[in-house]
Amino acid sequence: MLALNTKTSGIVAVVMIFAYQAFFTWGFMGGVWAYGPEILPLEYRSKGMGLATATLWLFSFVMVEIVPSSIANIGWQTYIIFAVFNFSFIPIIYLFFPETKGLSLELVDLAFMDGTMSPVKRAKELHKMLASGEELTLRTEVGAKTLDFVPVEEKSP
């Protein structure tokens, strides 16, 4: 058992807090702000990120209110609750969040466009098509105009 209320335990606690902040900031935290606008359609992007920001602040407030009394009542076991929640998100993220690396915003929109296939499967198919060298174009109709989206590198001047 670790001794509590010693200089060594205080140093270890401070080091762990800084390590957590470093890994969280470079890992999951950046993804929260980058992934949301990437998967939302253009017309909902600002509203969706506004909702995401409000949700973040709401849950931050709830944590600030709950955690001190939780630590006072059950001590270090509070962190087990957080660990269980964090590890439970791993399969959720893997199974339900499509990989968007290398896809244009238009192709990401295509992955979510209709409900016939899961966005994760569609994103995997788009990645396979890109890897095989197939030329991907996206054609959509806006009013009377037809718009073609092609990768920027392939546009001719």
Buried (B, 14 or more C-beta within 10 A) or exposed (E): EEEEEEEEEEEEEEEEEEEEEEEEEEEEEEEEEEBBBBBBEEEEBEEBBEEBEEEEEEEEEEEEEEBEEBEEEEEEEBEEEEEEEEEEEEEEEEEEBBEBEEBBBBBBBBBBBEEEEBBBEBBBEBBEEBEEEEEBEBEEEEEEEEEEBBEEEEEEE
